Amino acid sequence: MYVIEVPAYGGPEVLRLTEHADPAAEAGLVRVRLGATTVNQADVKIRSGAAAGRLGTLVPPFVLGFDLAGTLIDDAPGLPAGTVVAGFLPWFELGTGRGTYAEIVVADPSWLAPVPAGVDLVDAASVPLSAQTAQQAVDLLRLPAGATVFITGAGGVVGRFAIQHAAARGLEVIALAGPGEQDELRALGARHTVARGAPSDVTAALRRLLPDGVDGVFDTALLGDPLLPGVRKGGSFVSASQPRVPAPERGIRVSAVHGAPDGIQLGEILDRLATGRLTTRVAGVLPLDKAAEAHRQTEAGSLAGRLVLTI
Ligand SMILES: NC(=O)c1ccc[n+]([C@@H]2O[C@H](COP(=O)([O-])OP(=O)(O)OC[C@H]3O[C@@H](n4cnc5c(N)ncnc54)[C@H](OP(=O)(O)O)[C@@H]3O)[C@@H](O)[C@H]2O)c1
């Protein structure tokens, strides 16, 4: 099978199309023939070497890739061969370097969910890691309905899912919005928006809106410490990255989300997508052999959604 390999750390140009043996069947696991995968921010950090400290003994060459949408080759409980499924691989925890920039991957069936009729492979692939991380982060905040939550990077892929999950839970969402994003983020469920700017301006705007501070923050833009003055005493703060978790103060609970694959949760999310209760956003679709170009575009930032690679 063809894969896109990282032969050595470096820029997008290091990504190379190469041939690997097809994976063999493994007891308790299933093989999936991929139709689509995505480029996540983590892929860029792993490829460049910025995430090398998280890889333990794993070194290049390896294959990147978390998200997948494709067709089951093997039977799994409740998911017969031939079922169209989506999911994501816990790439860091696996430590195998066998990611989804590949024609065939091996997965634990409990990570997968059937893709409902009417959802295509491109949309399905854009969902698993980002939507599940967003939902798990909102859960980690442990806020009751009616509480306020501030979401940074709200116009990004994880941020948009987080707005929708939080609003569906009855939370009052305040979105940190870039220029021109306000209306769209309100349509997704944000009650208020705060304009991007210097951290002191952002927290001052939050305090004008909520003089006692916001109940919770989900920080997908990784702004970290400077946001704490905007959080109420005893509130909660969840970062999308462990190194950007602020030091706790005034009884604020701080933590990082680490997206974990969960086929049951993903099934519910995909059902919401199929029935129009959740939206996803795909910025572009490129073939797998254009992975380097997809990495360039992802690194350049300001993408309108996830980039999907078709296989
Ligand atoms: N912990 C986990 O399991 C997990 C899982 C998935 C993702 N993540 C992490 O979550 C983060 C977000 O991922 P994503 O896929 O949503 O990325 P994304 O689509 O690129 O979104 C990031 C958003 O943050 C905005 N942003 C960047 N700097 C900002 C600033 N200083 N102030 C305000 N907004 C700013 C970006 O805007 P511009 O592009 O216009 O700058 C973009 O809208 C990444 O760091 C990713 O690695 C973690």
PDBQT file of the ligand as one rigid body, heavy atoms in Angstrom, charges set to zero:
ROOT
HETATM    1  N1  LIG A 401      -5.436  17.978  23.195  1.00  0.00    +0.000 N 
HETATM    2  C1  LIG A 401      -5.933  17.340  22.148  1.00  0.00    +0.000 C 
HETATM    3  O1  LIG A 401      -6.284  16.159  22.202  1.00  0.00    +0.000 OA
HETATM    4  C2  LIG A 401      -6.101  18.116  20.881  1.00  0.00    +0.000 A 
HETATM    5  C3  LIG A 401      -6.871  17.596  19.831  1.00  0.00    +0.000 A 
HETATM    6  C4  LIG A 401      -7.065  18.393  18.706  1.00  0.00    +0.000 A 
HETATM    7  C5  LIG A 401      -6.452  19.633  18.627  1.00  0.00    +0.000 A 
HETATM    8  N2  LIG A 401      -5.679  20.059  19.660  1.00  0.00    +0.000 N 
HETATM    9  C6  LIG A 401      -5.008  21.354  19.614  1.00  0.00    +0.000 C 
HETATM   10  O2  LIG A 401      -6.011  22.337  19.657  1.00  0.00    +0.000 OA
HETATM   11  C7  LIG A 401      -5.536  23.522  19.019  1.00  0.00    +0.000 C 
HETATM   12  C8  LIG A 401      -6.584  24.010  18.014  1.00  0.00    +0.000 C 
HETATM   13  O3  LIG A 401      -6.715  23.035  17.003  1.00  0.00    +0.000 OA
HETATM   14  P1  LIG A 401      -7.563  23.336  15.701  1.00  0.00    +0.000 P 
HETATM   15  O4  LIG A 401      -7.500  22.128  14.890  1.00  0.00    +0.000 OA
HETATM   16  O5  LIG A 401      -8.873  23.938  16.065  1.00  0.00    +0.000 OA
HETATM   17  O6  LIG A 401      -6.673  24.470  15.030  1.00  0.00    +0.000 OA
HETATM   18  P2  LIG A 401      -7.167  25.666  14.075  1.00  0.00    +0.000 P 
HETATM   19  O7  LIG A 401      -8.306  25.196  13.232  1.00  0.00    +0.000 OA
HETATM   20  O8  LIG A 401      -5.950  26.180  13.420  1.00  0.00    +0.000 OA
HETATM   21  O9  LIG A 401      -7.753  26.735  15.104  1.00  0.00    +0.000 OA
HETATM   22  C9  LIG A 401      -6.962  27.533  15.935  1.00  0.00    +0.000 C 
HETATM   23  C10 LIG A 401      -7.654  28.856  15.997  1.00  0.00    +0.000 C 
HETATM   24  O10 LIG A 401      -7.005  29.711  16.949  1.00  0.00    +0.000 OA
HETATM   25  C11 LIG A 401      -6.861  30.992  16.356  1.00  0.00    +0.000 C 
HETATM   26  N3  LIG A 401      -5.770  31.712  16.998  1.00  0.00    +0.000 N 
HETATM   27  C12 LIG A 401      -4.451  31.525  16.860  1.00  0.00    +0.000 A 
HETATM   28  N4  LIG A 401      -3.758  32.397  17.595  1.00  0.00    +0.000 NA
HETATM   29  C13 LIG A 401      -4.681  33.176  18.212  1.00  0.00    +0.000 A 
HETATM   30  C14 LIG A 401      -4.599  34.277  19.101  1.00  0.00    +0.000 A 
HETATM   31  N5  LIG A 401      -3.418  34.751  19.517  1.00  0.00    +0.000 N 
HETATM   32  N6  LIG A 401      -5.755  34.844  19.552  1.00  0.00    +0.000 NA
HETATM   33  C15 LIG A 401      -6.939  34.367  19.145  1.00  0.00    +0.000 A 
HETATM   34  N7  LIG A 401      -7.082  33.328  18.290  1.00  0.00    +0.000 NA
HETATM   35  C16 LIG A 401      -5.962  32.742  17.829  1.00  0.00    +0.000 A 
HETATM   36  C17 LIG A 401      -6.589  30.680  14.906  1.00  0.00    +0.000 C 
HETATM   37  O11 LIG A 401      -6.799  31.787  14.051  1.00  0.00    +0.000 OA
HETATM   38  P3  LIG A 401      -5.785  32.051  12.802  1.00  0.00    +0.000 P 
HETATM   39  O12 LIG A 401      -5.640  30.751  12.082  1.00  0.00    +0.000 OA
HETATM   40  O13 LIG A 401      -6.493  33.112  12.025  1.00  0.00    +0.000 OA
HETATM   41  O14 LIG A 401      -4.529  32.509  13.452  1.00  0.00    +0.000 OA
HETATM   42  C18 LIG A 401      -7.614  29.578  14.653  1.00  0.00    +0.000 C 
HETATM   43  O15 LIG A 401      -8.894  30.139  14.387  1.00  0.00    +0.000 OA
HETATM   44  C19 LIG A 401      -4.203  23.131  18.337  1.00  0.00    +0.000 C 
HETATM   45  O16 LIG A 401      -3.132  23.570  19.159  1.00  0.00    +0.000 OA
HETATM   46  C20 LIG A 401      -4.252  21.612  18.321  1.00  0.00    +0.000 C 
HETATM   47  O17 LIG A 401      -2.983  21.009  18.322  1.00  0.00    +0.000 OA
HETATM   48  C21 LIG A 401      -5.501  19.339  20.783  1.00  0.00    +0.000 A 
ENDROOT
TORSDOF 0
